[in-house]
Amino acid sequence: MTEAHPRGQVPATDDELRTSRTGAHGMTRFDDTYDQPDPRAYFRALRPWGYETPHHAQRVFRRLVAARTTYEVEPVTVLDLCCSYGINAALLQHDLTLEELYEHYASAGAAALTTTELEARDRSFYAARRRPDAVRVIGLDMAAHAIAYARSVGLLDEGFAENLEAAPPSRALLRAVRHTRLITVTGGASFLSARTFAPLLASIEVPVWVAAFVLRTGSYRAIAHSLAAYGLVTERLIAPTFPQRRFTDERERRYAVDAVTAAGEDPRGKESEGGFHTALYLSRPAAEVADVPLSALLGGGL
């Protein structure tokens, strides 16, 4: 990631964010937005491209939390991997939509505030919209500023700025995740491996569910294989797929169509129409998969 602005400064402008680099995998990178002092740059940069994965995840994760409670006597704890500014937690725990978050952070009123002022406003904003069925959420992300902001405004019960792909987890993280019942991922699955999942799963006291929205341009096979070592069977929801965002240029479109085709998938009506799509994967103990398949677990209306 690029160097973040000092805490308390107004984030980068839209023009600056349009200079985001192109990754080797063929996708435009928005690295400059992921570790700012607050989420404004993130929402300003992604809004023009219609980024919407957290919107789809909101419905799915709420259903999974409700389903997970049928197996538990204690409240469910969620561990959100690559959590960034706690956006999944915001949507899971509060009466809010993703579009309302775009409006909240991209408004002229928000732009006029310092980070400290925005934090104070956000603490009240989220507290007033907290759902009575809110569950405990732990966040894990290598972006220290993003984690700090999510914790400061009350989106995360605990947050850890660690990169398990590069270093072993801290003892504090392993203690915190012991009672996790649902692990969620909406971005970054292509950067994760068994190095992240293995120590977490080894520390969780009972079998956990793992729900991931994965770009169709990549493969989830290696992660599913690593989860199988802990007794988890991975299902993929065949339909629907979920739009992620529009392509930033023709280069991205060609990359996505070629990658999806190479993976044996059909890009027609999806990537060929101008945007990335994700597929939903859910990993659970074999007996639970046999009892209630993924499509039945989620029901209709997705």
Secondary structure by P-SEA (a helix, b strand, c coil): ccccccccccccccccccccccccccccccccccccccaaaaaaaaccccccaaaaaaaaaaaaaaaaaaaccccbbbbbcccccaaaaaaacccccaaaaaaaaaccccccccaaaaaaaaaaaaaaaccccccbbbbbcccaaaaaaaaaacccccccccccccccccaaaaaaaccccbbbbccccccccccccaaaaaacccbbbbbbbccccccaaaaaaaaaaabbbbbbcccccccccccccaaaaaaaaaaaaaacccccccccccbbbbbbbbbccaaaaaaccccccccccc
